Amino acid sequence: MARNAAMQDGTVVAQDFPASAVLGEGLPEEAERHLIAAAMSYDRDDVALKHLMEARLLAPTHPATLIGLYRFYFYKGRLAEALSIAEACLTRAAIDNSLPLDWRQVRAEDAAFGDFDAVAPRFFMFSLKGYAYLSMRLGSFDESADAIDKLLELDPTDKVGAGVLLGVLDRKGLEDVD
């Protein structure tokens, strides 16, 4: 279980999140209702975002609220905001896996990155992949390359598909030829 500090009535309260929290376990019911309402109102940005923010207020560091907000920003093309949430996901995943908070300092032996069934390490990997992709889309090519290299270091069999991002990055600036 991962330890998490949350604010409750102005005091910090420790919470435990199981690795399956990325699947929604441990999410307060009210936060879950807001996530469902956000999904149901996806076509109305202001309403959906209000529900996502309410869910995050209720469970500010729960992976499910972060993932919901990330997906909203990503699919709405709000990439800078999605990148910010990807960074929050990386922090959450680092805490849940007892990893260094700076992803550059994470080593392959720090978690079961090669085990695709290991939920918490996989959340870290996919958060880093999202970070790499968004960094690339926003023009931070060196940052993206560093994150892709880290993904391939942690997952040499490339189960998360970092090689695809590397291919895109390598073709940057080349003309499309039919």
Phi and psi in degrees as a GROMACS rama.xvg file:
@    title "Ramachandran Plot"
@    xaxis  label "Phi"
@    yaxis  label "Psi"
@TYPE xy
-95.6516  143.346  ALA-2
-89.5397  142.834  ARG-3
-143.007  136.903  ASN-4
-100.028  132.349  ALA-5
-133.499  156.206  ALA-6
-89.6283  132.948  MET-7
-143.191  115.749  GLN-8
53.8997  37.5569  ASP-9
82.7158  -1.66676  GLY-10
-114.833  153.478  THR-11
-85.0023  127.845  VAL-12
-121.241  129.713  VAL-13
-76.07  138.657  ALA-14
-125.801  150.111  GLN-15
-107.627  128.86  ASP-16
-114.883  124.143  PHE-17
-71.2935  162.671  PRO-18
-56.67  -30.4143  ALA-19
-76.4497  6.72274  SER-20
-61.3115  -29.8478  ALA-21
-63.7309  -18.2659  VAL-22
-94.3955  3.48796  LEU-23
106.885  -6.64784  GLY-24
-63.4274  138.237  GLU-25
82.5676  3.73085  GLY-26
-78.4028  127.888  LEU-27
-57.2732  143.234  PRO-28
-56.0161  -41.4202  GLU-29
-64.202  -38.9418  GLU-30
-64.8651  -41.3052  ALA-31
-61.5905  -40.9967  GLU-32
-61.3467  -39.7094  ARG-33
-66.9772  -38.0743  HIS-34
-64.3518  -40.5294  LEU-35
-65.6677  -43.7966  ILE-36
-62.6487  -36.9865  ALA-37
-63.4896  -43.2328  ALA-38
-64.0034  -38.4244  ALA-39
-71.2219  -21.6682  MET-40
-113.663  27.3579  SER-41
-53.9644  -33.9067  TYR-42
-76.1458  -8.79038  ASP-43
-115.842  91.8652  ARG-44
-50.2506  -46.8957  ASP-45
-64.0547  -39.0673  ASP-46
-71.2714  -46.4257  VAL-47
-61.0558  -44.9308  ALA-48
-65.082  -37.0397  LEU-49
-60.276  -43.8209  LYS-50
-66.1418  -40.3666  HIS-51
-63.7719  -39.9682  LEU-52
-68.6085  -36.5958  MET-53
-64.2652  -42.8638  GLU-54
-61.1047  -40.4714  ALA-55
-69.1765  -33.8113  ARG-56
-63.1267  -37.1783  LEU-57
-76.9482  -30.5681  LEU-58
-144.077  73.2286  ALA-59
-60.847  -27.8569  PRO-60
-119.786  9.2225  THR-61
-68.0629  133.218  HIS-62
-54.6616  -36.3115  PRO-63
-63.8641  -38.9895  ALA-64
-70.7558  -37.5588  THR-65
-65.6279  -43.0912  LEU-66
-63.8808  -42.5536  ILE-67
-60.2701  -44.8565  GLY-68
-67.6859  -40.4366  LEU-69
-58.7162  -49.2344  TYR-70
-62.3098  -40.8539  ARG-71
-58.7686  -54.4554  PHE-72
-61.2432  -42.1919  TYR-73
-62.0691  -52.5811  PHE-74
-73.5353  -17.1931  TYR-75
-88.9408  0.297553  LYS-76
76.7061  17.4564  GLY-77
-94.2443  71.2867  ARG-78
-68.1925  -36.3935  LEU-79
-63.7726  -39.6329  ALA-80
-70.6018  -36.7135  GLU-81
-63.8222  -38.8995  ALA-82
-61.9762  -41.654  LEU-83
-60.5328  -40.6449  SER-84
-72.4517  -35.282  ILE-85
-59.619  -38.7312  ALA-86
-64.4571  -40.0408  GLU-87
-65.3553  -37.9325  ALA-88
-63.7257  -40.8873  CYS-89
-61.4939  -42.2253  LEU-90
-63.3208  -47.383  THR-91
-58.8723  -46.0337  ARG-92
-66.0844  -37.3974  ALA-93
-62.827  -44.8664  ALA-94
-62.8155  -46.2487  ILE-95
-64.0208  -27.2767  ASP-96
-101.973  5.05108  ASN-97
54.4397  46.6091  SER-98
-104.594  162.791  LEU-99
-58.6756  145.587  PRO-100
-69.0644  -25.5888  LEU-101
-88.5557  111.808  ASP-102
-57.8393  -24.2285  TRP-103
-65.5337  -23.0413  ARG-104
-92.3175  -3.8538  GLN-105
-74.0013  139.238  VAL-106
-118.502  155.604  ARG-107
-56.6256  -33.8799  ALA-108
-80.8531  -2.6868  GLU-109
-73.3871  -21.6244  ASP-110
-159.192  171.823  ALA-111
-83.0277  62.1163  ALA-112
-65.3989  -28.2023  PHE-113
-80.1239  -10.1244  GLY-114
-95.0657  102.07  ASP-115
-65.0229  -17.9576  PHE-116
-84.2533  -8.5691  ASP-117
-80.581  103.248  ALA-118
-62.1265  -48.7007  VAL-119
-65.6705  -45.6764  ALA-120
-63.5538  -35.175  PRO-121
-65.2501  -38.151  ARG-122
-60.8583  -41.2468  PHE-123
-60.6095  -47.3775  PHE-124
-62.4234  -46.0115  MET-125
-70.7484  -29.9034  PHE-126
-65.9779  -42.2669  SER-127
-67.4729  -36.1051  LEU-128
-64.4856  -43.8952  LYS-129
-61.6103  -41.147  GLY-130
-61.3239  -44.3529  TYR-131
-62.7886  -45.9096  ALA-132
-62.743  -47.6914  TYR-133
-67.2286  -37.1515  LEU-134
-59.696  -42.5133  SER-135
-62.6498  -48.9712  MET-136
-61.0569  -30.9643  ARG-137
-91.8337  6.90053  LEU-138
89.8975  5.52395  GLY-139
-91.8912  73.4612  SER-140
-67.8754  -37.8294  PHE-141
-66.2261  -41.9022  ASP-142
-62.8898  -42.907  GLU-143
-62.2939  -45.3575  SER-144
-60.8286  -40.6411  ALA-145
-63.0945  -42.3022  ASP-146
-67.7196  -39.2627  ALA-147
-64.5189  -44.1104  ILE-148
-58.4763  -41.2361  ASP-149
-64.7518  -42.1486  LYS-150
-58.5792  -44.9893  LEU-151
-69.6971  -29.583  LEU-152
-67.6461  -43.2978  GLU-153
-76.0425  -28.8582  LEU-154
-133.52  73.006  ASP-155
-62.5801  -20.5698  PRO-156
-86.0557  -2.17616  THR-157
56.3779  47.7066  ASP-158
-65.4852  -26.9622  LYS-159
-90.5395  -5.63977  VAL-160
82.6182  30.2748  GLY-161
-65.6096  -26.7485  ALA-162
-60.3519  -33.5109  GLY-163
-62.6667  -44.5764  VAL-164
-63.1924  -39.9663  LEU-165
-61.3062  -40.8849  LEU-166
-61.654  -42.2228  GLY-167
-63.9604  -45.8538  VAL-168
-62.5093  -40.4583  LEU-169
-65.3582  -29.5934  ASP-170
-87.6047  -1.67236  ARG-171
-52.9976  129.503  LYS-172
86.847  -10.374  GLY-173
-80.9028  145.247  LEU-174
-73.7586  145.07  GLU-175
-73.9773  128.047  ASP-176
-122.188  128.676  VAL-177
